[in-house]
């Protein structure tokens, strides 16, 4: 019985990996084994960093809110606790944007938070 080498299925798998490796430097875009290693690593980092990006943005928003809150004489934790008590349901992304683009409305939110706590 002749040896089966996979044929179209194997070629399709190799082409899929090589297409993902398009634009990589040198052998990583030409040779299947090198491309497989590079693509696997890239996909692993992409998965990990999609999670990390969310953490990074949250840290950035908190830093911006804290800076703006301190300019208005209250700490971040007291500000957020006051907003929660007063029933204001604005997320950190919007609060950080308000702190930068519209300081007057952010100041009103700080006053609301101070009154609630």
Phi, psi and omega in degrees: 000131182289155181283133178267125183258001176106319176061229186302324182296314180294318180298320179297319179296316179296317180295324179297316179294316181293327176292323176294331182272006181299132181096350176287158187274136171065223186296337183296340178255355186246321186259134188300314184295314179296319180295320180299314179297316182293318181292317179300316180295318181297318180293324178296313179295322180297317179297312182298316187281343170295325176287318183295325181299321179296318178295318182297316180294321179298318177299319179297314180298318180296319179298318180292318179295318180299316180298315181291323179294319179295328174297334178262010172083028178215150179278166180300313185295319179292323178297312182293322178295320178295320178296319179296316180294325181278354176082018178278122185253054178260132181281170187294327179299313181290320178300317179296321179294318177297320181300327182271313189272331184221076183299332181294315179290329176296321178298321178296321177296321178297318178297320177298317181293320179296320181292327183283332184263000000 
